[in-house]
Amino acid sequence: MLKSTEILQIGTNTILMESASLQKLSTLLNENFSKAVEDILKIKGRVVITGIGKSAIIAQKIVATFNSTGTPALYMHAADAIHGDLGMIQQDDLVICISKSGNSPEIKALAPLIIKNNNILIGMVGNLDSYLALNSTYVLDTTVDAEACPNNLAPTTSTTAQMAMGDALAVALIKCRDFKSDDFAKYHPGGALGKKLYLTLGEMAQANARPTVAENASLSECILAMTKGRLGAVLVTKDSALVGIITDGDLRRMLANHSNIGSFVARDIMTPDPTTIQSDTLAIDGVDYIRERKINHLIVLNEDNDFGLVHIQDLIKEGLI
């Protein structure tokens, strides 16, 4: 069994080796990269990405990145392609084939079929003398000096290079398409990422109770409304208009500072004229608002001057904090 320090050194060396390969990869880009991006932008069809083994897994990741950033793409396993799935490739599609050697039997069988079908073929390959490189419309060079694997066998450094090249393509396409965060939100409606891009404070407030009391409500009425609302606060109104807020902190401070509280009403306890935030504000911006002001509640106001309440715990539950 290796010592802990030895294991740590192996991990460090692996990362440094892959980092050095990425530094070298940046020097391998040439006009083939630019032309590949330009042709992807021009095609009327989709980008079909294929590969074998670990390269096939990288292909799936790049497909996912393309689809989420405005470039329609689909994954096709190279072995399945020559056994029936070649029909996935349509006339207006462009094909990216990922391979370290560029000489695997499946790739050598697939490439001529793509060329015969008059599809643009982009070879992402680590061997410029390979069959794939010599038969591609454009070559994206992902050559590495060695794998991080001590036997120089398991795809490690090479797959890192492929992943980085795919990301480079995706980012270039994002820039060329002027793909904005609003566009991104259309493809990511679920999860914390989607919520950051589209969930508003108004939508969150609608899901909550709206505990309110009149300004002359008794202390017991305030506590009852706060307890029922389960938000740690109650909004104070006068003639249906918002005039203040009482938080559980306000109640604790009142109890600490006053011995005779029997005659207290809402207006005596509340924070008057509280700050509000518009309902169309993104929830993620509400996080910044709370942090800057060191508060736990947001009073949300819509265009009709109706108001609601969002608690910091709501933002935490949505994964925004």
N, C-alpha and C positions, 0 to 999 in steps of 0.2 A: 504494500500500500504506500502510495506517495505521501510525503509530508504536505501539510496544509500550505506551506510557503511554496512548495514545488507546484502544487495544483494552481495556486494563484498566479504563478509565473507563466504557466501554460496558457491560462485564460488571457493574461495580459499580452503575451506574444502573439496569440491568435488575432486579437483585435488590432494590434499594431501592424501585423502582416496584411490583414484585409484592408486596413486604412491606407497602407502604402500602395496597395493594388488600385484602390480608388483614385489616389493621387495620380498614378500613372494613367488610369483610364481617361482622366480628363484631358490628357495630351493626345489621345488617340482619336478624338472627334475630328471630323473633317467635313467637307461639303456633302458627303453622303448623308450625314445626319440632317443637314438643312434640307436637302432634297427629299429625304424621307418624310420629314414633317410637312413640307409643302404639298407632297402628293397625298398624304393622309387628309390634309385640309380640303383637297380638291375632290376626293372620291365621293360618289353619290351613295355608295354602299357602306359596308362596315369593315372594321379591321378584324381579321381573323388571326388569332395568335396560336401557334402550335409548337410542340416540342415533345421530347421523350425523357422519361425518368425525372430527375430533379428539375431539369429545364422546363418540363411540362408544368410543374408546380409553380415555378416562377411565371410562366405564361398565364396561369390562372390569376395570379396576383395582379399582373399588369392589366389584364382584361378588366378586373374589378376597378382598378384605378381609372382606366379610360372611361368606363361606363359611368362612373360617379362624377366625372369632370367634363362631360359633354361630348365624348368621342364614342359613338356606338361600336361595341366590340363584342366578340364571342370567342370562346375557347374551343379548340379542336385538338384532341390527342392525335399525334402523328400516326400511331399504329392503327387507331380506329379509322383514320382518314382513308387509308389504303384498303380498308375492309368495309367500306360503305359510307362513311361519314363525309367523304369528299363532296357529296351533294350539298353540304352546308355552305360551300363557297359559291357565291353567286357572281355574275358577270362583272358587277361594279365594285366588288370587294377587293381589298388589299390584304396580302398575307404577310405576317411576320413569323419567321421560323427561327426558333431559339435552339442553339446547339453548341456545346463546347467544342466537340471534334469536327462537326460538320460532315462527318462521314458515316454516321450510323446507317444501317440498312434501310430503316424506315424513312429517314430523311432523303436518302438517295433515290428511294422509290417515289417519294411524294413530290420533290422539287420539279421533276420533268412534267408531272401532271398539272401543276400550278402554272408553269410556263406555257404549256400547250393550251391552257384555258385563257391565256392572255391576261392573267392577273399580275399585278405588280408584286414581286417577291422581295421582301427585305430580310436579309440574313443577319441575325444577331449571333455572331460566331467567334470562337476563340482560336480559329486556325485559318489563316488567310489563304492557305494552299489547299483547303478542303473542297470537296465537291459542292457544298452549299455556298461557300464564298465565291467560287468561280462561276456559279450559275444564278446568282442573285442579281436583281436589278440594282439594289444598293446594299452595301455591306456595313454593318455597325460592328466595329472591332471591339470585342470583349476579351482579348487575349490577357492571360495572367501568367506570371512567371512560374508559380507553383501553387498547389492547394495548401491550405493551412493544415490539413490532415498530415500527420507525421509520415504516413506512407505515400503521400502525394496521390491519393486515390479518391477519397470521398469528396464530392463536390462541396466546396466551402467558399474559398476565395472566388472561384469562377461563378458561383450562383450569386454571390454578393455583387459582382461586377454586372451580371445580367439584370439584377434587381435595380441597381443604380442607373443603368442605361434605360430601362423602362421608365423609371421616374423622370429621367431627363427628357424623354420623349413627352411624357404626360405634362410636365411643367411647361415645356415649350408650346405644346398645343393649348394649354390653358391661357398662356400669355397671348398667343396668336388669335385665339377666339375671344379675347377680352372677357373671359369667364369670371363673373363676379360672385360674391357671397350669396346674393339672391338666387342666382342660377344654381349654385351649389346646394342651397336649401331644398330646391325642387327634387333633388335626387337623394336627399338625406332626411326624410320627414320623421324618421324614428330615432330613438336613442338620444343620448345626451347631446351629441353633435347637432342633430336636427333641432332639438329644443333651443340650443344657443342661437340658431339661425332664424327660427320662426315663432317660437312661443312668446306671447306677450303677457304683460302683467294683468291686462284686462281679462284674458282667458283664465289666468290663475285665480283672479279675484272672484270670477263667476262661480268657481267650484267651491268657494268658501261661504260660510254663513256671514251675515252682515250684522253683528251685534251693535245695537244702537240704544241709547237712552236719551230722554229729554234733559235739558240743562238743569232742570229743577228736580231730577230724579234723586231719590234717597240713596244713601250709601249701600244699603242692602240690595236695592234694585240694580245698582251698578255692578255689584259683585255677582248677583244672579245672572245678569246679562253676559258678563264676561265669562262666567263658568259655562253657560249654555253655548256660547259661541266657540269655545275651545281654541281661541286664538291669543289669549293672554292680553286682550285689550278690548275696549268698548269705545265706539264712536259716539260723540255727544252732538245733539242737534237742537236747533231752535227753529221752529216753523219749517221743519223738514230740511233746513240748510245745515251743513256741517259747520260746527263752531269749535270743536275741540276733540281731543282723544285722551282717554285714561288707560294707562298700561298697568300691568301688575306691579311694575316698579314704582309707579306713582302711588299706588295703594300702600306699598311697603314704606315708602318715605313718609307718607301722611301718618301712618301708625307710629312710626319712630319719632315724629316731631310733635305729635299732638296727643294729649291724654283724654280730652273730651271730644269725641268725634260723632256724637249722637245727632248733632244738628247739621252735619255736613251734607251737601248735595253735590251733584255732578260738577257744576260750575266752579265749586271751591277746590276741586281736586284736579280738574283737567288741565292739559296743556292747551292753551287757546290758540286759535288760528294756525293749526298745524300745516306743515308743508305737505303738498300733494304731488303726485306724479301722474302723468297722462297714461291712459289705459293702453294706448298703442305702443308704449315703450317696450322694447324687448326685455324679456325676463333677465337675460344675462347682463343688461345694462342696469337693471334693478339691483343686481349683486354689487356693482360698483357704488351705487347710490347708498346702499346700506353700509358698506364698509367705510366710505368717506365720512358719513355722519354718525357712525357707531350706534346705529339704532337696530331694532328687531322687527319693526313693522313698517309697511309701506301703505299709505292711503292712496288708493288708485281712483282717479277721476276720469270719467268719460266725457264725450262732447255734449251730453245732455245734463252735465253736472251731477249725474248719479255717481255714487262713490262705493268703493268696496275696500277690502283689507287683504293684504298678503303678508304672511309671517315669514321670517327668515327660515323656519323649518320647512316651509313649502318649497323654497328654493333648494334646500338641501335634499329633500325627497325627490326632486326632479333631476338631481345629479349636477346642478349648476354650481354648487359650492363643494 
